[in-house]
Amino acid sequence: MDTTERLREICLRLPEATERPSHGSPAFFVRGKRQFVMLWPDGHHDHEFPHLWCAAPPGGQEELIAAGPDRFFRPPYVGHRGWIGVRLDRDPDWSEIAELCEDAFRTVAPKTLAARLDAD
């Protein structure tokens, strides 16, 4: 399974998550509106390696970058909003990526929709 398919499987199992291209790359949205994950399978700008960007809860970006600066980075455009960049070219831990995507979903989803994750 390639990177795009794996990420699609993770994100689209979340309640009312949708996918559509954004800036030429796969992106995942809550109810088709609020973006929570964006994939750059061929890299983007100065990051010429496969990676994703995802929303992070408050303080999450700093914590992840401090714990793993070889895997995490502050992405352009959305980094100032606390989003995190995740390298996918260094044997990614897909369980961890699934957790990051779920956290991203919870960060942008309405509370009632995020609560469905706990009910399932």
C-alpha positions in Angstrom: 0.0 0.0 0.0 1.5 3.4 -0.9 1.6 6.4 1.3 -1.4 8.1 -0.2 -3.6 5.0 0.2 -2.4 4.5 3.8 -3.2 8.0 4.8 -6.5 7.9 3.0 -7.4 4.7 4.9 -6.5 6.5 8.2 -8.3 9.8 7.6 -11.5 8.6 5.8 -12.4 6.3 8.7 -13.0 9.4 10.8 -16.6 10.5 11.1 -17.7 12.8 8.2 -14.1 13.1 6.9 -13.8 13.9 3.2 -11.0 14.1 0.7 -10.3 16.5 -2.1 -7.3 18.0 -3.8 -5.9 21.2 -2.3 -3.0 22.9 -4.1 -2.6 19.8 -6.2 -2.2 17.4 -3.3 -4.5 15.1 -1.3 -6.1 16.9 1.6 -8.6 15.8 4.2 -11.5 17.8 5.6 -14.1 17.7 8.3 -17.6 17.8 6.7 -15.9 19.0 3.5 -15.0 22.4 5.1 -12.2 22.5 7.7 -8.9 20.9 6.7 -7.1 18.7 9.2 -4.5 16.9 7.1 -2.6 17.6 3.9 -0.3 15.2 2.1 2.8 16.2 0.1 3.8 12.8 -1.4 6.6 14.4 -3.6 7.6 17.1 -1.2 6.7 20.8 -1.2 8.9 23.9 -1.4 12.1 23.5 0.7 11.0 20.1 2.0 11.8 17.9 -0.9 10.8 14.7 0.8 7.4 13.0 1.3 5.6 14.5 4.3 2.2 15.6 5.7 0.9 18.6 7.5 -1.7 18.2 10.2 -3.5 20.4 12.7 -2.2 19.9 16.3 -3.7 20.7 19.7 -2.3 23.7 21.5 1.4 23.0 22.5 1.5 19.9 20.3 3.8 21.4 17.6 6.5 22.5 20.1 6.3 19.2 22.0 6.7 17.0 18.9 9.5 19.1 17.3 11.4 19.1 20.6 11.0 15.3 21.0 11.8 14.4 17.4 13.4 17.2 15.3 14.5 14.6 12.7 10.8 13.6 12.1 8.8 16.7 12.8 9.0 20.3 11.6 7.1 23.6 11.5 5.5 23.7 8.1 5.2 26.9 6.0 1.8 28.7 5.7 0.1 26.8 8.5 2.9 26.4 11.1 2.1 29.7 12.7 -1.4 28.2 13.5 0.3 25.3 15.4 0.2 22.7 12.6 3.0 20.1 12.5 4.9 18.7 9.6 5.7 15.0 9.6 8.4 13.4 7.5 7.3 10.2 5.7 10.6 9.2 4.2 12.2 7.7 7.3 10.3 4.5 8.0 7.2 6.2 9.4 5.4 4.7 12.4 1.8 4.4 10.9 0.3 3.9 14.3 1.7 7.2 15.5 0.6 8.9 12.3 -2.9 7.5 12.8 -2.9 9.1 16.3 -1.6 12.4 14.9 -4.4 12.4 12.3 -7.0 11.7 14.9 -5.7 14.5 17.1 -5.8 16.8 14.1 -9.4 15.8 13.4 -10.3 16.5 17.1 -8.5 19.8 16.9 -10.7 21.2 14.0 -13.9 19.2 14.3 -17.0 20.4 16.1 -17.1 18.9 19.7 -20.2 16.8 18.9 -18.5 15.2 15.9 -15.2 14.6 17.8 -17.2 13.0 20.6 -18.3 10.3 18.1 -14.8 9.0 18.1 -15.2 8.1 21.7 -18.6 6.5 21.2 -17.5 4.2 18.3 
